Amino acid sequence: MKPAFSFIILTFNEEQHLPRLLNSIARLNAPIFILDSGSTDDTLKIAESFGAMVKFHPFENHPKQWDYALKNFEVQTPWVIGLDADQIVTPELLELLINFNDETYGNVEGIYFNRKNIFKGKWIKHGGYYPKYQLKMFRYGMGYSDLNENMDHRFIVTGNTTIWKKGHLLEENLKENEIRFWIDKHNRYSDLVANEEIERMENLRKQTIKPKLFGDPYQRTAYIKSIWWKLPRFLRPFIYFTYRMTFQLGFLDGRTGILFHFLQGFWFRLIVDVKIAEKLNQSKQK
């Protein structure tokens, strides 16, 4: 029986994570395509041991990497699932995929999965991080990577979507257990976000998704971003962190969770604002 979907996975030195993910989907016997950006560890050996088809493409940012993957792999299935190497398909989500019937979703082009984010072994359940729906499964040829983002990668479809609230993707980057890795990674990300926001100020970049408070998960995110860009820089990280900790009950995530909310909701946002100010000042001096 021809499989209904294929998997596409991005990798770079993921020997620590890739076996977890591939073992979690092994029962599906679905085609696996891996786009690597120059791994020097055993990532490629692991991919080959699971029968994955591997291609190489130098990394610039996640949206462009996904765009290349969708355009250069010869996917033969009607659906494709795009996953990050540090994610795991839970048994409940696996059952949904095992029982997936294309005919049941005849009028649907995309499916949102529910993600659980794990930081330093702790499930981040509050602060707006759960439930967290991501469009991960879509009809091949109907979905595309949003190139109007520098860091946040998302797939977009123009047709109907549905949400699978049961079953989860677990996302746990074990490298982030070392705080230096997390800080270095997000320092790089802050450059991408700062450049992107300046381009939005100059009307060089627009949101692909229409902002809508009561729309689908990505439309709501677009709505929140449209408000964020209007808030005063340097003040907005304080507002956002306070909102996450109080109204979104981030304090209930305990010491590890509060550390995560501080780093991701305050420190990272503040660094972005600092870099925006620096870049704008440099432009004025030219």
N, C-alpha and C positions, 0 to 999 in steps of 0.2 A: 504494500500500500504506500503510495507516494506521500511523504510528509507534508503537512499543511504549512509548516514554517521552517525557517532557517534562523540561526543565531549569528550575529555579527558582534565581535568583541574587540575592543582596542586594548593594546598592551604596550608596556615599556617596563622591563625588569619586574615581571609579575610572578616569579617562581613561587613566591610566598602565598599568592592569592589564587592563581589560575587553577591549580588542582581542585581547590574547594568548589569553584564555580563549575568546572567541567564535570566533576563527579556529581554535582547536584542536578545536572541536566542529562546525565548519561542514559537514563532509562528512556528518554524520548527518541533516541536514535535519529536526531535531526541533523542536517548539514550544519557544520560550524565553520565560519570564516573569521580569521583573525588578522587584523591590521596592526602590524608592529611598527614602532618608530625607532628601532635600533637597540633592542635588548642585548645586553652583554652577559646575562646570567643564563639559566636553563629554561627560560620562557619558551623558546622555539622548540626545544627538545620535548617539553611537556605538551605543547600544542600538537606536534607531530605524533606523539604517542597516543593522542586521543583522536587521530585521524582528521584534524582540522586542516583546512586550506589556508595558507599563510601568504600574505603580501607585505611588502615594506613601503612605508611612505614617511618622509621626514615630518616631524611634528612642528606645527606653528601654533595652533590652538585647537580645542576640542571640536567646535562646530565645523571647522574646515577639515579636520581629520575624519569626522563622520560623513561629511559631504563626499570626500574622496572614496571612503569605503562603500557608500551606497551606489556610487557611479562606476566602480571598478571591479566589484565582485560579480561573478556570473550566478546570481541567485535564480534558482529555478522554481522556488515555492511561491505560492500566492501571498504568503505573509512572511514578515521578517521581524525578529526581536533583537533590539540593540541593547547590549548590557555592558557595564563596566566590569573590569577584571576583578575588582574587590567586592563584587556583589555575589550573593548566593540565592538560588531559588529554593524557597522553603518547600517542605513536603506538601503543604496545602496548595501552594501555587502550582507545584508540579502536577498535582491531580487535576487542576483546572486545565492545564496544558495537555495532559494525557487525554482528557475527555473533550478537547476542543474539536468543534465541528464547524467547518467553514460555512456550510449552508445555514447554520443558526445565526450567523453574523453577516448575512447577505447584504444588509443595508448599512454596515458599519465599516469604517476605514481605519479606525484606530482604537486601541484599548489601553486604558490607564492601569498600571500596577500600583499597589500600595507599598511604600518603602518604609522600612525600619532602619534608622541610622544608629550605628553603634560607635561610641567614642570611648577609648580606653576601657573597653569591656562593658560599658554602660549604655543601655538603650535610652536614647534621648526621646522621651515620651511627651515632653511638654515644650513650652516656648515656641509653639507653632510648627514643631517638627513632626508631629504625628496627629492625624493621618497625613501622609505626604504622597500625593498621587503624581505619578510620572507616566507620560505616554511612551511606552516602551515597545509596543507591538502594533504593527500597522501593515496595511496591504502594500506589498512591494510595488514601487512605481507611483504610489499615491502619497507616500510620506517623504519628507525631505528634512535636511538639517537647517536650522535657522541660522543663517550667516550674518544676521544683524546683531548677533551677540559675540563678544570676544571670549568670555569665560563660561557663562551658563550655557550648556548645550541642551537643546531640546529638539525633538522631532515634531513636525507639524503636518497635519492632514487638513484638507479643505472640507471633507465630508463629515458624516456623523461619527461620534465617538461614544464609548461606553466605559464605565469604571468597574474594575474588579475589586471590590472592597475586601473580599476574603482572600486569604493567601498573601504572602509578602515576599518582597525582595529584601534580604538582609544586606545592608551595606556597612562593611567594617574594614577600614584600611588599617591593617596591623602596623604599617610603617609609622602611622600617626601616634602610636603609643609613645614614641620618642618625640617630645615637644619640639625639638629643633627641626625635625622633618616637617611638622605641621606649620611652624612659623616660616621656614624657608619657602615652602610650597605656596603659602598664602601671600607671602611677600611678592612672589612672582605674579600671582593672580591679581594682586592689587595694581600692578602696572597695567595689566590688560583692562581692568575695570576703569581705572582712571582715564586711560586713553579713550576708551569707549564713551565715557560720559562727556568728555570734552568734545568728541565728535558729535554727540547728540546736542550739545549746546550750540554747535555751529551748523546744526541741521544737515549734517553729513550722514547721519544714521537715524533711522526711524524704527519704531517697534513693528515687527511683522504681525504680531497678534493684536487684535483689537481689544483694548482694555474694557473689561466689563465686570463689575463687582459681583453680579449674580450669574456669571457665565460658567464655563467649564474651569477646571483647576488652573490652566495656563492663562485664561482670560482674566481670572482673579489676580494672578501674579502680575500680569501686565498692568492691571489697574493699580495695584499697590506700588509698582515701580514708577508709574506716572506721577504718583503723589510724592514718592521719595525724591525724585529729581527736582521737585519744586521746593523742598524743605531747605532751610539754611544749612550750608556745610558747617561742619564742626559741632553744630547743635544736634543734628539728626542722629548721630550715633548714640548720644545720651537718650534721646527720645525712644529710639528703637530698642535699646537694651532695657530701658525701664518698662516699656510695653511688653517685651518678651518675658521679663521676670515677674511682672505683676498680673496684667490682664491675661497673658497666655500661660501663667502659672509655672514659669521656668524654674522657680525656686524649689518646686517639688521634685526636680531631677537630682537633688542632693549635691554634694560637693563637686563630684566629677561633672555633673550636668551644668552646674553654675559656671564652672571653669569653661566648658564648651560654649555656653551662651555668651560669656564675657569675651572669649577669643573671637568667635565667629560673628556675634552680634554687635560688639563694640570695638574691640581692637582692630579687626580687619577693616571695618567701615571707617574708622578714624584714620587709619593709614591711607586708605583710598582718598579721603578728603585732603590730607596733607599733600599727597602727590598731585592731586588736581591743582591745588594752590601753587605748588612749585612749578608745575608745567605751564600754568597760565602766566605766572610771573616771568618765566623764561621767555615766553612768547612776546611779552610786552617789551622786554629788553632787547629784542632783536631789531 
